[in-house]
């Protein structure tokens, strides 16, 4: 990527479109604070995230950012419910049980709350990943090809 400047209004939905390998995922990861740009700055929600130290960047992401990865990134030993609840546990602010259940119901997995990832299809696992973000109610959501594995 070179010479990227991007401003998005609050509440907007934006899609990045381009050929495979053109840098869409890299751009998402830099903007979300998962990767650092080689030059320039990233400002997100009024914070220059590209200048944050690793611990502060992790705290900022935990407090403000939701990210749905191309791969579901579920913890294989945790149930769907526990995978959705995990971000709250990691922040030492557990999510209300009802919020976790409602998020799973919103993605059509209300009956699979106790299933482990290996007991679900790829599409179901991806929906758990979406529910994990929904339950956390982040200020901003980034999704890197979130529908590629869905089977709905």
DRENVEX-160621 format. One record per residue: x, y, z of N, C-alpha, C in turn; residue in three letters; residue number from 1. Coordinates in steps of 0.1 Angstrom, whole numbers, plus 5000, padded with zeros to 4 digits. Each point is the difference from the previous one (the first is absolute). Example, Ala and Ser with C-alpha at 12.3 -4.5 7.8 and 13.67 -1.06 7.14 Angstrom:
// residues 2
{{5132,4943,5078},{4991,5012,5000},{5009,5012,5000},"ala",1} {{4996,5011,4993},{5009,5011,5000},{4992,5011,5008},"ser",2} 
***
This chain:
// residues 152
{{5008,4988,5000},{4992,5012,5000},{5009,5012,5000},"unk",1} {{4995,5010,4993},{5008,5013,4999},{4990,5011,4999},"unk",2} {{5002,5011,5007},{4992,5012,4999},{4986,4998,5004},"unk",3} {{4997,4992,5010},{4986,4998,5004},{4995,5010,5009},"unk",4} {{4989,5006,4997},{4993,5009,5009},{4985,4996,5000},"unk",5} {{4995,4998,5012},{4986,4995,5001},{4993,5007,5012},"unk",6} {{4989,5006,4998},{4992,5006,5010},{4986,4994,4999},"unk",7} {{4995,4994,5011},{4987,4994,4999},{4991,5007,5011},"unk",8} {{4988,5004,4996},{4991,5006,5010},{4994,4989,5010},"unk",9} {{4997,5005,5012},{4994,4991,5010},{4987,4994,4995},"unk",10} {{4998,4987,5003},{4988,4994,4995},{5000,4995,4986},"unk",11} {{5011,5001,4993},{5000,4996,4986},{5004,4986,4998},"unk",12} {{4996,4994,4989},{5004,4987,4996},{5009,5001,4988},"unk",13} {{5012,4995,5000},{5009,5002,4989},{5006,4987,4996},"unk",14} {{5001,4997,4987},{5005,4988,4995},{5013,5003,4993},"unk",15} {{5011,4992,5002},{5012,5001,4992},{4999,4990,4990},"unk",16} {{5002,5004,4987},{4999,4991,4989},{5013,5001,4992},"unk",17} {{5005,4988,4996},{5012,5000,4992},{5004,4986,4997},"unk",18} {{5010,4999,4991},{5005,4986,4997},{5007,4994,5012},"unk",19} {{5001,4987,4999},{5007,4992,5010},{5014,5005,5001},"unk",20} {{5005,5002,5012},{5014,5004,5002},{5002,5014,4999},"unk",21} {{4990,5009,4998},{5002,5014,4998},{5002,5008,5013},"unk",22} {{4998,4993,5012},{5002,5007,5013},{4988,5003,5008},"unk",23} {{4988,4995,4996},{4988,5002,5008},{5001,4996,5015},"unk",24} {{5005,4987,5001},{5001,4995,5014},{5011,5008,5008},"unk",25} {{5011,5003,4993},{5011,5008,5007},{4994,5014,5004},"unk",26} {{4993,5006,4991},{4994,5013,5004},{4991,4998,5012},"unk",27} {{4991,4990,5000},{4991,4998,5012},{5008,4998,5012},"unk",28} {{5010,4992,5000},{5008,4997,5011},{5008,5012,5006},"unk",29} {{5004,5008,4991},{5007,5013,5004},{4990,5009,5006},"unk",30} {{4989,5002,4994},{4990,5010,5005},{4994,4995,5014},"unk",31} {{4999,4986,5001},{4995,4995,5013},{5010,4999,5011},"unk",32} {{5013,5003,4996},{5010,5000,5010},{5006,4986,5003},"unk",33} {{4997,4991,4991},{5006,4986,5001},{5014,4999,4994},"unk",34} {{5003,5010,4991},{5013,5001,4994},{5004,5014,4999},"unk",35} {{5012,5003,4999},{5005,5014,4999},{5004,5004,4986},"unk",36} {{4996,5012,4996},{5004,5004,4986},{5015,5002,5000},"unk",37} {{5007,4998,4989},{5014,5002,4999},{5003,5015,5000},"unk",38} {{4991,5009,4996},{5001,5014,5001},{4987,5006,5002},"unk",39} {{4999,5013,5004},{4988,5007,5002},{4993,4997,5013},"unk",40} {{4988,5004,5001},{4993,4999,5013},{4986,4994,4997},"unk",41} {{4994,4994,5011},{4987,4996,5000},{4992,5006,5011},"unk",42} {{4990,5007,4997},{4991,5007,5010},{4987,4993,5000},"unk",43} {{4996,4995,5012},{4987,4992,5001},{4993,5005,5012},"unk",44} {{4988,5005,4998},{4991,5005,5011},{5007,5010,5008},"unk",45} {{5008,5009,4993},{5006,5011,5007},{5014,4997,5006},"unk",46} {{5004,4988,4998},{5013,4996,5006},{5010,4996,4989},"unk",47} {{5012,5004,5002},{5011,4997,4990},{5005,4986,5005},"unk",48} {{4993,4990,4995},{5003,4986,5004},{5013,4995,4995},"unk",49} {{5005,5005,4989},{5013,4995,4995},{5012,5005,5009},"unk",50} {{4997,5008,5010},{5011,5005,5009},{4999,4994,5014},"unk",51} {{4990,4992,5002},{4998,4994,5013},{5010,4988,5002},"unk",52} {{5004,4999,5013},{5009,4989,5003},{4991,4987,5000},"unk",53} {{5006,4989,4998},{4993,4987,4999},{4989,4998,5010},"unk",54} {{5003,5002,5013},{4990,4998,5011},{4988,5010,4998},"unk",55} {{5003,5012,4997},{4990,5010,4999},{4992,4998,4987},"unk",56} {{5006,4995,4990},{4993,4996,4988},{4990,4989,5002},"unk",57} {{5005,4990,5008},{4991,4988,5003},{4988,5005,5008},"unk",58} {{5003,5009,5010},{4989,5005,5008},{4990,5008,4991},"unk",59} {{5005,5008,4991},{4991,5008,4991},{4992,4990,4992},"unk",60} {{5006,4990,4994},{4992,4990,4992},{4989,4994,5009},"unk",61} {{5004,4995,5012},{4991,4993,5009},{4988,5009,5003},"unk",62} {{5003,5013,5002},{4989,5009,5004},{4991,5005,4989},"unk",63} {{5006,5001,4987},{4993,5006,4990},{4998,4993,4987},"unk",64} {{5007,4989,4997},{5001,4994,4987},{4994,4986,5000},"unk",65} {{4992,4997,4990},{4996,4986,4998},{5006,4996,4986},"unk",66} {{5005,4988,4999},{5006,4995,4987},{4995,4986,4997},"unk",67} {{4994,4999,4989},{4996,4986,4995},{5010,4996,4989},"unk",68} {{5008,4990,5003},{5011,4996,4992},{4995,4991,4988},"unk",69} {{5008,4998,4990},{4997,4991,4989},{4998,4986,5006},"unk",70} {{5008,4996,5009},{4999,4987,5007},{4993,5003,5013},"unk",71} {{4992,4991,5006},{4992,5003,5011},{5008,5003,5013},"unk",72} {{5013,4995,5001},{5008,5003,5012},{4993,4996,5013},"unk",73} {{4993,4989,5000},{4994,4996,5012},{5009,4991,5009},"unk",74} {{4999,5000,5013},{5008,4992,5008},{4993,4986,5000},"unk",75} {{5008,4990,4995},{4994,4987,4997},{4995,4993,5013},"unk",76} {{5005,5003,5012},{4995,4993,5012},{4988,5007,5006},"unk",77} {{4996,5011,4995},{4988,5007,5006},{4988,4998,4991},"unk",78} {{4988,5000,5007},{4987,4999,4994},{4998,5013,4992},"unk",79} {{4989,5000,4992},{4996,5012,4993},{4998,5011,5009},"unk",80} {{4992,4997,5011},{4997,5010,5010},{5013,5006,5006},"unk",81} {{5009,4991,5004},{5012,5005,5006},{5009,5008,4991},"unk",82} {{5000,4996,4987},{5008,5008,4990},{4994,5014,4999},"unk",83} {{4987,5001,5000},{4994,5013,4999},{5002,5008,5012},"unk",84} {{5001,4994,5012},{5002,5007,5013},{5015,5003,5002},"unk",85} {{5009,4994,4993},{5014,5002,5002},{5005,5014,5000},"unk",86} {{4996,5009,4991},{5006,5014,5000},{4997,5007,5013},"unk",87} {{4988,4998,5006},{4997,5006,5013},{5008,4994,5011},"unk",88} {{5003,4987,5000},{5008,4994,5010},{5015,5006,4999},"unk",89} {{5004,5001,4988},{5014,5006,4998},{5001,5014,5004},"unk",90} {{4989,5008,4999},{5000,5014,5005},{4997,5001,5015},"unk",91} {{4998,4989,5006},{4996,4999,5015},{4987,5008,5002},"unk",92} {{4992,5000,4989},{4986,5005,5001},{4991,4990,4993},"unk",93} {{4996,4990,5007},{4992,4989,4994},{4987,5006,4994},"unk",94} {{4997,4994,4988},{4988,5004,4993},{4988,4994,5007},"unk",95} {{4989,5007,5001},{4988,4993,5006},{4996,4988,4992},"unk",96} {{4997,4989,5007},{4996,4987,4994},{4989,5002,4989},"unk",97} {{4991,5009,5003},{4989,5003,4990},{5005,5006,4987},"unk",98} {{5010,5009,5001},{5006,5006,4988},{5007,4989,4992},"unk",99} {{5006,4991,5006},{5007,4989,4993},{4989,4991,4993},"unk",100} {{4990,4996,5007},{4989,4992,4995},{4993,5007,4988},"unk",101} {{4997,5013,5002},{4993,5008,4989},{5009,5001,4988},"unk",102} {{5013,5002,5001},{5009,5001,4989},{5000,4987,4992},"unk",103} {{5000,4988,5007},{5000,4987,4993},{4986,4998,4994},"unk",104} {{4990,5005,5006},{4986,4999,4994},{4999,5008,4987},"unk",105} {{5006,5012,5001},{5000,5009,4988},{5006,4994,4988},"unk",106} {{5010,4992,5002},{5007,4993,4988},{4995,4986,4998},"unk",107} {{4988,4997,5006},{4994,4987,4997},{5006,4988,5008},"unk",108} {{5007,5002,5010},{5007,4989,5007},{4995,4999,5015},"unk",109} {{4988,5004,5003},{4995,4998,5013},{5000,4986,5005},"unk",110} {{4999,4990,4991},{4999,4986,5005},{5014,4994,5001},"unk",111} {{5011,5007,4995},{5013,4995,5000},{5009,5006,5011},"unk",112} {{4995,5006,5010},{5008,5007,5009},{5011,4992,5007},"unk",113} {{4997,4987,5002},{5009,4991,5007},{5010,4993,4990},"unk",114} {{4998,5001,4987},{5008,4993,4991},{5014,5005,4999},"unk",115} {{5010,4991,4999},{5014,5004,4998},{5002,5003,4985},"unk",116} {{5010,5007,4997},{5003,5003,4986},{5000,4988,4990},"unk",117} {{5006,4989,5005},{5001,4988,4991},{4986,4994,4998},"unk",118} {{4990,5004,5007},{4987,4994,4999},{4991,5009,4991},"unk",119} {{5006,5011,4994},{4993,5009,4992},{5006,5001,4986},"unk",120} {{4991,5004,4990},{5005,5002,4987},{5009,5012,4999},"unk",121} {{5007,5002,4989},{5008,5012,4999},{4991,5013,5000},"unk",122} {{4989,4999,4994},{4991,5012,5001},{4994,5003,5014},"unk",123} {{4998,4989,5007},{4995,5002,5014},{5011,5006,5008},"unk",124} {{5013,4995,4998},{5011,5006,5008},{5002,5015,4996},"unk",125} {{4998,5003,4988},{5001,5014,4996},{4989,5009,5006},"unk",126} {{4988,4994,5001},{4989,5007,5007},{5003,5002,5015},"unk",127} {{5007,4991,5006},{5004,5002,5014},{5010,5011,5001},"unk",128} {{5009,5001,4990},{5009,5012,5000},{4993,5013,4999},"unk",129} {{4989,5000,4991},{4992,5012,4999},{4993,5003,5013},"unk",130} {{4994,4990,5006},{4993,5002,5013},{5010,5005,5011},"unk",131} {{5012,4996,4999},{5010,5005,5010},{5002,5015,4999},"unk",132} {{5000,5005,4988},{5001,5014,4998},{4987,5007,5004},"unk",133} {{4989,4995,4996},{4987,5006,5003},{4998,5001,5015},"unk",134} {{5003,4990,5008},{4998,5000,5014},{5008,5010,5007},"unk",135} {{5012,5003,4995},{5009,5010,5006},{4996,5014,4998},"unk",136} {{4991,5003,4990},{4995,5013,4997},{5012,5010,4998},"unk",137} {{5010,4997,4991},{5011,5010,4999},{4996,5013,4993},"unk",138} {{5008,5010,5001},{4997,5012,4993},{5002,4999,4985},"unk",139} {{5008,4991,4996},{5003,4999,4986},{5002,4985,4997},"unk",140} {{4995,4995,4988},{5002,4986,4997},{5007,5000,4986},"unk",141} {{5010,4991,5000},{5007,4997,4987},{4998,4986,4997},"unk",142} {{4997,4997,4988},{4997,4986,4996},{5008,4997,4987},"unk",143} {{5008,4990,5000},{5008,4996,4989},{4994,4988,4994},"unk",144} {{4993,5002,4989},{4993,4989,4993},{4991,4992,5009},"unk",145} {{4991,5006,5008},{4993,4993,5010},{4990,4990,4995},"unk",146} {{4996,5001,4987},{4990,4991,4995},{5005,4989,4991},"unk",147} {{5013,4999,4999},{5006,4990,4991},{4997,4986,5004},"unk",148} {{4999,4997,5013},{4998,4986,5004},{4985,4998,5005},"unk",149} {{4992,5010,4999},{4986,4998,5005},{4992,4990,4992},"unk",150} {{4992,4993,5007},{4992,4990,4993},{4985,5002,5002},"unk",151} {{4996,5013,5000},{4986,5003,5002},{4992,5001,4987},"unk",152} 
***
